[in-house]
């Protein structure tokens, strides 16, 4: 297992914070830096929200090591052909480090605010499936193809220049849905990413995912498995007890809680169930000191025990 960072881009992300976080992820030894793709939060107040693809383009040329990408970019914001074009270009620019996280969309408030079609869940999931197929074919097909379904229609479409990485950047399907989301991950994705996963929840999702992969004629090893988890990190128990509710309750809700040793133990329990990467949801975009403390105390232990 390796450890990456995930930040909420609608929670005040601007250029100074983004540049600081990118440098921190690169310097502190994290495997990657991922961010959400939102106009705004589900509830007020409105905060800075740096546009996703502009920020990733900057990241591609201002970092050298880390992987990065959206967790996740919804089809309600952009046509899949545009997403595919941007993803291929940014991946090439970075030397093959982009991970393309895709989702169906969920936040009604931002869609109403900006006049974007969220759709009812059945239609939203159909659009999600169509979008995944369009992006997959654009990234992987060296010949023009046509496509005609309810939401998307293409005629003799081809992506040029072709992605430098064969097949383009790997696709991550994000979401916790036991049936449709996992089915789509098994059909189209290179990686599945779940949120707020306990070891028991992760084990149950893995069993279902393996069944769906078998139905698609794929092996379990064909799909990487990862989780995005919130964290309440403290150097000592007094620091944790001052700021937190019951650690047991938070862990039951799929959050990492505790000091370095406890965090490593919880990550190890997920690794046993097949989790290959954890994206830690770091909500305080200015807390670089805490981020460094976690990196220095947790990452060396993971190298030895996870």
N, C-alpha and C positions, 0 to 999 in steps of 0.2 A: 504494500500500500504506500502511496505517496500523499502528500498534503499540499493542497492549494488554497487560495483565498477566493472568496466571493463577496462582492460588495453590492449594496442596493443603490443603483445609479440615480434613483429618484429621491434619495434622502440627503440631498445637498451636494451632489457631485458637481464640481467645477474643475477648471484646469489646474489650479494650484493643488487641490486635493488629489486629482488623478495622477499628476506627475509625481507627487510625493509617494503615493501608494504603489505606483509602478516601480519606482526606484527601491522602495522597501521590499517588495516581493522579489525583485531581482537580487538585491543585496543579502537578504536574510535567509535565502535558500529554499523558498517555497517553490513547488513544482509549477504553479500557474497562478494566473489572476483572471477571474471571471466576474461578470457584472450583469445585473438585470437590465432589461430593455423596457422602460416605462416612461410615459410622459409625466406622470405624477402618481402620488400615493392613493390608496383607496379612501383615505380620510384626509381632511385638511390638517395642517396648513400646507400651502404650496412651497416647495423648496427647489433649489437648483437641481437640474436634471440634464446633464451633458448628453448630447445625442450619441447613440450607441456606435454607429459605424464610423463617425468622425473620430470618436475616442479610440476605437480599435485601430484605425489607420495610423494615428499618431503612435500608438503602442507598438505597432509592427516595426517601426523604424527607430524607436527610442529604447527598446529592450533587445537583448541578444539571446537570452536563454529560456525564459519562461514560456509555457503555453498559455493561451488566452482565448476568450470568446464570450458569447452571450449565454446566459442561463436565465431564461431562454428568450429568443426573439419570436414574437407571435406573428402569424400570417395575417392578422387583422390590420397590421401596420403597413405592410409592404407586399407587393406582388412577388411571388416566388422567383420569377425570372430576375427581378432586381436584386433580391437577396442572394441568389446564386452568383450573379455577376460581381457583386461587392465582396462576397466571401472568397471567391476564387482570386480576385485581385489582392485582397488583404493577405490571404494565405501566401501567395507568391511573394508579396512585398516583405513578409516576415521570414521567408525561408522555410515555410512549411510548419508554422507553429499554431495556426488557428484551429480551434475546435468549434464546430458550428452547432450550437445549441438551438433547438427549434421547439416551439410550443403552440398550443391552440389559442392562447389568450384567456384572460380571466377577469380583469379589473373593469367592472362596468363604468366606474366614475370617469376614468380617462377616455374611454370610448365615447361616452356621452359628451364630455367636455370638448372633444376635438372632432366630433362627427364621424367617428370610425365605427364600422359595422362589427360588433362583437358576435351577434347571432345567438339563437337558442342553441343549447348544447348539442343536439343531434346534428344540426347543420354545421355548427362550429367544428365538430369532429370530422364531418365529411370534408369540409374545406381543409382541415389539417392533413387528412390523408392525401387529398389531391395535391396540396402544396408540397408534401414530402416526396411524392412521386415526381412532380415536375422538377424540383431541385435535384433529386437523385439522378434523373435522366439527363438534365443539363450538365451536371458535373461529370457524369460517367460516359456519355455518348460522344463518340468522335464523328458521328454522322448526324445530319439534320433529322428531326423527328417531329411528328404532329401529335397533338393531344387535344381531345375534346370531351370535357365533362361539364358538370354543372357550374363550377366556379371558375375554372381556368380553361382557356382554349389557346393552343399554340399551333402554328402552321409552318412546317419545315424550319423549326427553330434549332439553332446551334449556338453554343457558347464559345466565343473567340476573343482573345487567344485561349487555347486550351489550358487548363490548370497545369502548372508545372508538376504538381504532385499527382500521380495517376489516380483518377477518381475524385480529385479535389480534396478539400479538408474533410475529416471525419465528421459524421453527423451524430449529434447527441439528441436523443428524444428525452425531454424532461417531463415528469409528472408521476403522480402516485396511483392513478387509476388502475385497478386490478385487471381489467379486461381490455378495453379499447386501447388505452395508452400503451400497455405492454404488448398488445398485438402489433401495433404500429412500430414500436421499437424493434420487435423481432423481425418485422418485414423490411424496414428501411434503415435502421440505425446501425452505427458502429459502436455506440455506447448508450446505455440507459442511465439516467440520473434521477434518483428519488430524493424527496425532501423529508426532513424530520423522521429519519429512520432509526428505530431501535434495532438491535440484532434480531429480535423475533420477527419484526415487520419485514426486515430485509430478507430473512430466510424464506418467509412465505412468498414474497415477490420473486425471489430467485427460482423457486420451484415452479411458479406459474410461467415465468419468463422462459425457462428451459423447455416447458411443454410447448409454448408458442414457437420457439425456435425450431423445435423438432418438426412442427407442422409446416414450417417454411423451408424445411430441408437444410437447416443450418445447424452447426454444432454450438454447444454452450460457449466454447472458446472464441467463437466468431464475434461475440458481443462483450464489450467491456462494461463493468458495473461500477457505479459511483454513487455517492450520496452528498447532498448539501445539508449541512447541519449548523444550527446556531450554537453559540458557545458562551459560557459564563466562566471565564478564566480568572483565577486568582493565585497569587504566589503563596498565600497561606490561608488557613481556615478562617481566621478573623476577618480578613479582607472579603472573603466570600460571604460569610454570615451577615456582614454589615449591609450587603447590597441585594441579597437573593432570598427568594422563597425556598421551600424545601428542595434540596438537591435531588432527592428521590423523585419528587413530582416532576421536576424539569427533565430529568433523564427519561422518565416514562413518556414524556412528550417528544422525545427524540432530540434532546439537546445535550451537548457535551458540557459537563459541569465539574469543576474542581481545580486542583493544582496540577502541575506537570505530570506526576505519576498517575493520578486518577484519569487525566485526559488520555494518556497513552494506553491505559488499561481498557478504556471504553473504545478507543480506536482499534485495539487488538481484538476485542470481541466482534467488531464489525468485519475485520479482516478474516476472521475464522469463517464467517458466513459468505465470504466471496467478494467483499467490497475491495476494489482495487485503488480507488482514489476517494478522498474526502475533500470537498470544498468547504472550508470553514467560513461561515457567514459572519463577517466582521462588520458590525453595525456602526461603530464609532469611527468615522472616516478620518478623524484627527488624532486618534490614539495610536500613533506610531511607536511610542514607548512601550505600550502594552503588547503591541504586535511583535516588537523585537524581543521582549522578555519571553513571550510564548515560543518564538522561533528558537531562541537560544536554549530553552529548557526542554522543549518537546521534541524538536526535530532530531537531535542527537540520540534520544532514546528510541525513536522510531526506527532509526537505522539498525538498531541492535535487536529490537524485540517485536516489531510489527511486520 
